[in-house]
C-alpha cells in the first residue's frame, strides 16, 4: 500500500491514477500526516455508471 499527500495528489493526480490502474495497488491519501482517503482500482463489473443513472 502506498501513501500520498494531498499536495502530491494535486500535483500528480494523472500519474497516481495511472499507477493504480497498472498495479491495482491501493493508495492512501494523507492530510497533515493522517490518512483521509483510500483510492483503489475497481472493475467495470463492480461499478457501472449505468447503475447510477436515473431515468
MMTF fields as JSON, N, C-alpha, C and O atoms, coordinates in Angstrom:
{
  "mmtfVersion": "1.0.0",
  "mmtfProducer": "UNKNOWN",
  "numBonds": 219,
  "numAtoms": 220,
  "numGroups": 55,
  "numChains": 1,
  "numModels": 1,
  "chainsPerModel": [1],
  "groupsPerChain": [55],
  "chainIdList": ["A"],
  "bondAtomList": [4, 2, 8, 6, 12, 10, 16, 14, 20, 18, 24, 22, 28, 26, 32, 30, 36, 34, 40, 38, 44, 42, 48, 46, 52, 50, 56, 54, 60, 58, 64, 62, 68, 66, 72, 70, 76, 74, 80, 78, 84, 82, 88, 86, 92, 90, 96, 94, 100, 98, 104, 102, 108, 106, 112, 110, 116, 114, 120, 118, 124, 122, 128, 126, 132, 130, 136, 134, 140, 138, 144, 142, 148, 146, 152, 150, 156, 154, 160, 158, 164, 162, 168, 166, 172, 170, 176, 174, 180, 178, 184, 182, 188, 186, 192, 190, 196, 194, 200, 198, 204, 202, 208, 206, 212, 210, 216, 214],
  "bondOrderList": [1, 1, 1, 1, 1, 1, 1, 1, 1, 1, 1, 1, 1, 1, 1, 1, 1, 1, 1, 1, 1, 1, 1, 1, 1, 1, 1, 1, 1, 1, 1, 1, 1, 1, 1, 1, 1, 1, 1, 1, 1, 1, 1, 1, 1, 1, 1, 1, 1, 1, 1, 1, 1, 1],
  "groupList": [{"groupName": "UNK", "atomNameList": ["N", "CA", "C", "O"], "elementList": ["N", "C", "C", "O"], "formalChargeList": [0, 0, 0, 0], "bondAtomList": [1, 0, 2, 1, 3, 2], "bondOrderList": [1, 1, 2], "singleLetterCode": "X", "chemCompType": "L-PEPTIDE LINKING"}],
  "groupTypeList": [0, 0, 0, 0, 0, 0, 0, 0, 0, 0, 0, 0, 0, 0, 0, 0, 0, 0, 0, 0, 0, 0, 0, 0, 0, 0, 0, 0, 0, 0, 0, 0, 0, 0, 0, 0, 0, 0, 0, 0, 0, 0, 0, 0, 0, 0, 0, 0, 0, 0, 0, 0, 0, 0, 0],
  "groupIdList": [1, 2, 3, 4, 5, 6, 7, 8, 9, 10, 11, 12, 13, 14, 15, 16, 17, 18, 19, 20, 21, 22, 23, 24, 25, 26, 27, 28, 29, 30, 31, 32, 33, 34, 35, 36, 37, 38, 39, 40, 41, 42, 43, 44, 45, 46, 47, 48, 49, 50, 51, 52, 53, 54, 55],
  "secStructList": [7, 3, 3, 3, 3, 2, 2, 2, 2, 2, 2, 2, 2, 2, 2, 2, 2, 2, 2, 2, 2, 2, 2, 7, 7, 7, 3, 3, 3, 3, 3, 6, 6, 3, 3, 3, 3, 3, 3, 7, 7, 7, 7, 6, 6, 6, 7, 7, 2, 2, 2, 2, 7, 7, 7],
  "xCoordList": [0.853, 0.0, 0.9, 1.895, 0.529, 1.315, 0.603, -0.626, 1.387, 0.844, 1.24, 2.392, 0.274, 0.485, -0.171, -1.274, 0.501, -0.1, -1.12, -1.104, -1.995, -2.98, -2.268, -2.697, -1.195, -0.432, 0.134, 0.092, 0.664, 1.206, 0.091, 0.293, -1.072, -2.208, -2.609, -2.889, -2.639, -3.0, -2.028, -2.441, -0.755, 0.261, 0.44, 0.894, 0.087, 0.369, -0.842, -0.684, -2.03, -3.248, -3.279, -3.605, -2.943, -2.991, -2.032, -2.391, -0.827, 0.159, -0.247, -0.04, -0.822, -1.245, -2.375, -2.364, -3.341, -4.45, -3.931, -4.354, -3.028, -2.454, -1.724, -1.823, -0.994, -0.281, -1.259, -1.008, -2.367, -3.387, -3.965, -4.161, -4.238, -4.754, -3.764, -4.157, -2.482, -1.456, -1.161, -1.043, -1.042, -0.574, -1.693, -1.498, -2.873, -4.005, -3.677, -4.375, -2.617, -2.22, -3.092, -3.369, -3.519, -4.296, -3.389, -2.214, -3.947, -3.201, -3.993, -5.184, -3.327, -3.921, -3.497, -2.307, -4.461, -4.177, -4.143, -5.06, -3.076, -2.936, -3.03, -2.662, -3.53, -3.619, -3.081, -3.561, -2.086, -1.42, -0.937, -0.993, -0.465, 0.09, -0.923, -0.541, -2.208, -3.246, -3.975, -4.252, -4.286, -4.998, -6.425, -7.135, -6.847, -8.192, -8.967, -10.198, -8.261, -8.935, -8.216, -6.988, -9.008, -8.46, -8.826, -10.005, -7.824, -8.063, -7.709, -6.654, -8.596, -8.328, -8.977, -9.945, -8.458, -8.979, -10.304, -10.466, -11.24, -12.471, -12.717, -12.352, -13.325, -13.601, -14.921, -15.751, -15.092, -16.359, -17.516, -18.633, -17.235, -18.284, -18.713, -19.879, -17.775, -18.078, -18.829, -19.586, -18.619, -19.246, -19.596, -18.771, -20.797, -21.204, -21.985, -22.899, -21.629, -22.358, -23.821, -24.681, -24.106, -25.482, -26.343, -27.528, -25.732, -26.462, -26.874, -27.828, -26.17, -26.45, -27.277, -27.704, -27.505, -28.293, -29.77, -30.304, -30.405, -31.841, -32.558, -32.172, -33.597, -34.349, -35.568, -36.315],
  "yCoordList": [-1.175, 0.0, 1.239, 1.306, 2.201, 3.419, 4.578, 4.625, 5.506, 6.701, 7.925, 8.058, 8.822, 10.033, 11.189, 11.047, 12.332, 13.502, 14.158, 13.934, 14.959, 15.699, 16.586, 16.677, 17.232, 18.093, 17.297, 17.74, 16.116, 15.252, 14.807, 14.763, 14.482, 14.094, 15.232, 15.003, 16.441, 17.605, 17.769, 18.087, 17.552, 17.762, 16.589, 16.772, 15.385, 14.18, 13.27, 12.053, 13.825, 13.006, 12.028, 10.854, 12.506, 11.639, 10.461, 9.326, 10.724, 9.667, 8.681, 7.476, 9.194, 8.329, 7.407, 6.214, 7.952, 7.126, 6.084, 4.929, 6.474, 5.527, 4.396, 3.237, 4.728, 3.703, 2.743, 1.538, 3.264, 2.404, 1.463, 0.28, 1.963, 1.119, 0.023, -1.12, 0.371, -0.586, -1.64, -2.823, -1.212, -2.12, -2.694, -3.696, -2.06, -2.435, -2.225, -2.745, -1.464, -1.191, -0.083, 0.913, -0.255, 0.777, 1.927, 1.727, 3.137, 4.328, 5.041, 5.309, 5.342, 6.111, 7.56, 7.847, 8.476, 9.896, 10.443, 10.21, 11.17, 11.714, 13.241, 13.908, 13.754, 15.2, 15.465, 14.898, 16.324, 16.61, 15.326, 15.196, 14.385, 13.139, 12.089, 11.019, 12.362, 11.41, 10.892, 11.666, 9.601, 9.049, 9.581, 9.601, 10.018, 10.565, 9.934, 9.969, 9.357, 8.796, 7.528, 7.449, 6.533, 5.324, 5.333, 5.405, 5.26, 5.153, 3.736, 3.219, 3.109, 1.751, 1.505, 2.175, 0.561, 0.185, -0.55, -1.358, -0.263, -1.046, -1.506, -0.817, -2.65, -3.203, -2.662, -2.142, -2.798, -2.4, -3.214, -2.714, -4.474, -5.33, -4.875, -5.006, -4.348, -3.911, -2.591, -2.309, -1.793, -0.481, -0.111, -0.249, 0.352, 0.768, 2.059, 2.167, 3.041, 4.306, 4.101, 4.877, 3.068, 2.774, 2.489, 2.82, 1.873, 1.526, 2.746, 2.68, 3.872, 5.043, 6.086, 7.076, 5.866, 6.848, 6.738, 5.647, 7.893, 7.903, 8.201, 9.095, 7.439, 7.622, 8.471, 8.728],
  "zCoordList": [0.0, 0.0, 0.0, 0.722, -0.814, -0.961, -0.26, -0.21, 0.277, 0.913, 0.098, -0.314, -0.133, -0.923, -0.188, 0.341, -0.153, 0.488, -0.439, -1.649, 0.13, -0.663, -1.684, -2.834, -1.273, -2.186, -3.354, -4.502, -3.048, -4.088, -5.046, -6.26, -4.5, -5.331, -6.259, -7.436, -5.747, -6.55, -7.725, -8.84, -7.468, -8.495, -9.45, -10.58, -9.006, -9.788, -9.944, -10.046, -9.965, -9.987, -11.16, -10.983, -12.344, -13.524, -13.385, -13.699, -12.919, -12.749, -11.654, -11.79, -10.58, -9.478, -9.924, -9.62, -10.638, -11.136, -12.122, -12.077, -13.004, -13.963, -13.242, -13.644, -12.182, -11.411, -10.745, -10.695, -10.235, -9.616, -10.665, -10.387, -11.854, -12.936, -13.313, -13.543, -13.378, -13.789, -12.743, -13.062, -11.486, -10.43, -9.574, -8.885, -9.613, -8.75, -7.274, -6.403, -6.987, -5.611, -5.022, -5.69, -3.784, -3.112, -2.702, -2.395, -2.699, -2.302, -1.216, -1.376, -0.12, 0.973, 0.793, 0.659, 0.788, 0.708, 2.133, 2.92, 2.452, 3.796, 3.788, 2.821, 4.887, 5.098, 6.489, 7.47, 6.567, 7.841, 8.521, 9.744, 7.707, 8.232, 8.627, 9.101, 8.446, 8.834, 7.586, 6.67, 7.544, 6.393, 6.327, 7.332, 5.118, 4.963, 3.807, 3.798, 2.832, 1.662, 1.223, 1.257, 0.807, 0.208, -1.265, -1.611, -2.137, -3.579, -3.992, -3.626, -4.757, -5.22, -6.562, -6.923, -7.289, -8.589, -8.42, -7.505, -9.305, -9.338, -10.768, -11.721, -10.91, -12.234, -12.77, -12.025, -14.077, -14.687, -14.115, -13.978, -13.784, -13.241, -11.842, -11.47, -11.086, -9.722, -9.705, -8.776, -10.727, -10.752, -12.179, -13.082, -12.381, -13.714, -13.6, -12.783, -14.415, -14.389, -14.761, -14.346, -15.537, -15.911, -14.678, -14.643, -13.678, -12.456, -11.658, -10.883, -11.83, -11.025, -11.763, -11.169, -13.063, -13.827, -13.457, -13.252, -13.379, -13.114, -14.428, -15.181, -14.677, -15.93, -15.715, -16.659]
}
